[in-house]
Amino acid sequence: MELDIIKADLKDTYKELREKGYDPRESFNQILTKIEHLINELSLSLIKKENSMTLDEIKKLTSIVYKNVGEWVQAPKVIYNDILPAVIYDYPIENGNNPLSIECNDKYFINANGFSYSYSQYLSDSKIFHDSEVHRKIPIGYKVLCSYEKMVFIKNGNIIKSFEEIPEQVEGDHYSIMTTSEYLGERGYQNAPDLSLLDKSDYSKIKQWAICLSKGDKKGIYLVCKNNANIYWH
């Protein structure tokens, strides 16, 4: 299948969805679903020997499409909002505090393709891995479970809440930014901007970048946090 045909089809579909009243996030999610169906159809036709593509060619095509689809359909790179992202995992059950709520004083949370609630007591990667409640609430799958430690909340370029006075745990050597706004990545919108061009071990630079991003965002709340552990959850 010609790449130009795929590009034109996805662009037209996205435009039609927006004209029907779907917001950018909903429209892009439907585009991703369409891409998945396309790749599945190509893979099935390969098995049935109904096309001349090889498996490597399908993999290459998939990579190109996912990498460029946001630009092709002209989806906004950032959706600015102050709505707290959904908590996917009901852990810990006694809490109920959204990790991006500035009202919450608990310092730790988990992200495994979705957020847990915040919790107050630090858990090492070993304790998390052997915690039966974590396994029950966050089912094992093809994902990485990341535990985070909050550092500062930022809004409109200003620090509005800090956990810096609380000593950091020894585990972990790099930092991340989470936000209520949504940044477009290769696989859809995420509550985290791309930090691939930054030194993620440099806390001061990551914090300064969060301040810069928030200055142009009149809605979003930005949280700089330390990544204590990454656990392959499968």
Phi, psi and omega in degrees: 000133183291136181297323180296325179293316178299313181302311181295320181295315180295320179297316180294319181296317179298317179298318179297318180296318179294322179293333178281353176106002177288141178283169184304320182292314179298318180297316182292324177298321178291327175296317178298320177297320178296320178297317179301317179296319179299313181295320178297319179295319178296319179295319179294319179293330176294316178298320181279359181060040181259358173219167187265003181288150174263167178299320179296323179292322177294319178297318179295317178299316179302314181298316181296316183296310181296326182289329189247354189298324179301317178290320181301312185273357179059043175287145178297139183287334178223135171253108184277125174201161180249015178282128181296135178296154182293145171268118185274325187249123181281066179219135351282150189291336185276000188256267181099014180264124177295133183298339180260012175276125180287348178281345184276132180259001177283139192267344190239153175200169181241144172230120178222072190058035183156152186271150164265176169288167174283157174216158192267331185262129180298137177238126176290166179298326179295317180294320178297314184296328183260008180274114183296330179292323176298315180297325181287322184273332180241088185302140178295138179198193181275077180207167177250128177268120182247132174256136186236154179235120184291142178243297179216145169261139183227139175215134180053036177083003182240142175285121183253347176199139183229140171249011187296333181287346177271121184306140178287154173283159187285333184285148177093146183220014176212167190237158180225166174239126172247149183210156175288335176285164186240126181256136182283122174246190182295330183245034175112188182276136181227154179274045179203125176286159179287124180246019187296337181266003181250158172278102186286354175272353182263097185301316183298322180290319179295318178297318180295323178294321177297320177298316180297315179297319184288336178297328179267008185236104183282352182247314193294146170256132183246135179240121173269129182221157179263135179273106182280328184199148172236119183242123177291112190259065178202000000 
